[in-house]
Amino acid sequence: MSSPPLTVLTATPEEEAAIREAVRKAPGRVIAGPEHVAALLDLFSDPRVSDPIYDLPRPFTLESVGNWVAESRALQLKGECILAVTLDEAGQVAGYSRFSVWPDRSSAELAGAARADRQNTGRGRVGVTSSISWMFDVLGVRLIGLTAALDNVRSAAAIDGAGFTRMGERESHRPDGTTRRSLYWEMTRDQWADLRSRYENGGGP
Ligand SMILES: CC(C)(COP(=O)(O)OP(=O)(O)OC[C@H]1O[C@@H](n2cnc3c(N)ncnc32)[C@H](O)[C@@H]1OP(=O)(O)O)[C@@H](O)C(=O)NCCC(=O)NCCS
């Protein structure tokens, strides 16, 4: 039940069409398919992975995860979602990323997790940074909104560290209709370009 950013942008018809096409293609991503359902179920069955994430298909079963993978794929064909898996050196599922995209608003959101043995390894900020870079440069959106549970210190540090602007709190809506209070951040493509040029010139955020 991802929600679009609080800031409302309006895409031109050409911009919207280009974003939908980029989402359908999703270059460089391994799209989750039926062959990944059992591994994703394993991944989510670990509360260290799934507890902080509000929009996963609970309770976790082969059927619920299978439906979620299929629904995500159907949304991708409309240009509105990318559910991707991260594979480790052995080709096993070591994490996932789900990009929710609102092409008519030139906006997107990102959720994801790493397998427990890959957490606390300093990959958090790099993961956020490379994902947002891909969303701005490859998907072509102009705005990204992110949320995290109030007590998710690792996500908050990674999102702050990537240069997002804190914009208070918002309600996140779970698929079962309940809500969760979340920290909320936004970043525009112009802010990202500015940050990147500062990094490239040796500065920080
Ligand atoms: C969120 C997640 C992807 C982060 O990846 P990670 O490799 O575990 O995170 P890192 O080790 O890079 O730590 C992220 C930041 O939190 C900081 N951090 C770690 N533990 C901390 C603590 N107890 N208190 C404060 N900061 C802490 C780290 O120093 C790092 O900050 P930095 O980039 O400024 O150095 C991973 O922990 C995960 O998958 N968690 C479960 C699912 C989840 O929470 N998903 C995100 C939902 S929004």
The ligand as a Tripos MOL2 file, in Angstrom:
@<TRIPOS>MOLECULE
LIG
   48    50     1     0     0
SMALL
NO_CHARGES

@<TRIPOS>ATOM
      1 C1         17.9650   -1.0920    6.2510 C.3       1 LIG1
      2 C2         19.1290   -1.9330    5.7370 C.3       1 LIG1
      3 C3         18.9990   -2.1150    4.2080 C.3       1 LIG1
      4 C4         20.4100   -1.1270    6.0190 C.3       1 LIG1
      5 O1         21.5490   -1.8400    5.5850 O.3       1 LIG1
      6 P1         22.7180   -2.2160    6.6290 P.3       1 LIG1
      7 O2         23.8600   -2.7920    5.8370 O.co2     1 LIG1
      8 O3         22.1570   -3.0340    7.7290 O.co2     1 LIG1
      9 O4         23.0530   -0.7950    7.2150 O.3       1 LIG1
     10 P2         24.4660   -0.1400    7.5480 P.3       1 LIG1
     11 O5         25.3480   -1.0650    8.2620 O.co2     1 LIG1
     12 O6         24.9840    0.4930    6.2940 O.co2     1 LIG1
     13 O7         23.9640    0.9950    8.5430 O.3       1 LIG1
     14 C5         23.1650    2.0670    8.0600 C.3       1 LIG1
     15 C6         23.4830    3.2880    8.8920 C.3       1 LIG1
     16 O8         22.9510    3.0840   10.2130 O.3       1 LIG1
     17 C7         23.9560    3.3690   11.1600 C.3       1 LIG1
     18 N1         23.6490    2.5550   12.3210 N.ar      1 LIG1
     19 C8         23.7410    1.2160   12.4360 C.ar      1 LIG1
     20 N2         23.3330    0.8290   13.6640 N.ar      1 LIG1
     21 C9         22.9890    1.9600   14.3200 C.ar      1 LIG1
     22 C10        22.4850    2.2330   15.6290 C.ar      1 LIG1
     23 N3         22.2490    1.2500   16.4910 N.pl3     1 LIG1
     24 N4         22.2100    3.5090   15.9620 N.ar      1 LIG1
     25 C11        22.4180    4.5180   15.0690 C.ar      1 LIG1
     26 N5         22.9020    4.3170   13.8180 N.ar      1 LIG1
     27 C12        23.1700    3.0560   13.4590 C.ar      1 LIG1
     28 C13        25.2480    3.0190   10.4490 C.3       1 LIG1
     29 O9         26.3560    3.6700   11.0350 O.3       1 LIG1
     30 C14        24.9640    3.5410    9.0530 C.3       1 LIG1
     31 O10        25.1230    4.9420    9.0110 O.3       1 LIG1
     32 P3         26.2320    5.6220    8.0640 P.3       1 LIG1
     33 O11        25.8940    5.2460    6.6550 O.co2     1 LIG1
     34 O12        26.0870    7.0710    8.3480 O.co2     1 LIG1
     35 O13        27.5350    5.0250    8.5120 O.co2     1 LIG1
     36 C15        19.2070   -3.3250    6.4130 C.3       1 LIG1
     37 O14        19.5460   -3.1560    7.7760 O.3       1 LIG1
     38 C16        17.8940   -4.0940    6.3390 C.2       1 LIG1
     39 O15        17.6250   -4.7620    5.3610 O.2       1 LIG1
     40 N6         17.0850   -4.0300    7.4210 N.am      1 LIG1
     41 C17        15.7990   -4.7500    7.5150 C.3       1 LIG1
     42 C18        14.7230   -4.1900    6.6050 C.3       1 LIG1
     43 C19        14.6130   -2.6940    6.6630 C.2       1 LIG1
     44 O16        14.6830   -2.0680    7.7090 O.2       1 LIG1
     45 N7         14.3780   -2.1130    5.4650 N.am      1 LIG1
     46 C20        14.2250   -0.6880    5.2940 C.3       1 LIG1
     47 C21        12.8090   -0.2810    5.4930 C.3       1 LIG1
     48 S1         12.6710    1.5110    5.2780 S.3       1 LIG1
@<TRIPOS>BOND
     1     1     2 1
     2     2     3 1
     3     2     4 1
     4     2    36 1
     5     4     5 1
     6     5     6 1
     7     6     7 2
     8     6     8 1
     9     6     9 1
    10     9    10 1
    11    10    11 2
    12    10    12 1
    13    10    13 1
    14    13    14 1
    15    14    15 1
    16    15    16 1
    17    15    30 1
    18    16    17 1
    19    17    18 1
    20    17    28 1
    21    18    19 ar
    22    18    27 ar
    23    19    20 ar
    24    20    21 ar
    25    21    22 ar
    26    21    27 ar
    27    22    23 1
    28    22    24 ar
    29    24    25 ar
    30    25    26 ar
    31    26    27 ar
    32    28    29 1
    33    28    30 1
    34    30    31 1
    35    31    32 1
    36    32    33 2
    37    32    34 1
    38    32    35 1
    39    36    37 1
    40    36    38 1
    41    38    39 2
    42    38    40 1
    43    40    41 1
    44    41    42 1
    45    42    43 1
    46    43    44 2
    47    43    45 1
    48    45    46 1
    49    46    47 1
    50    47    48 1
@<TRIPOS>SUBSTRUCTURE
     1 LIG1         1 GROUP 0 **** ****
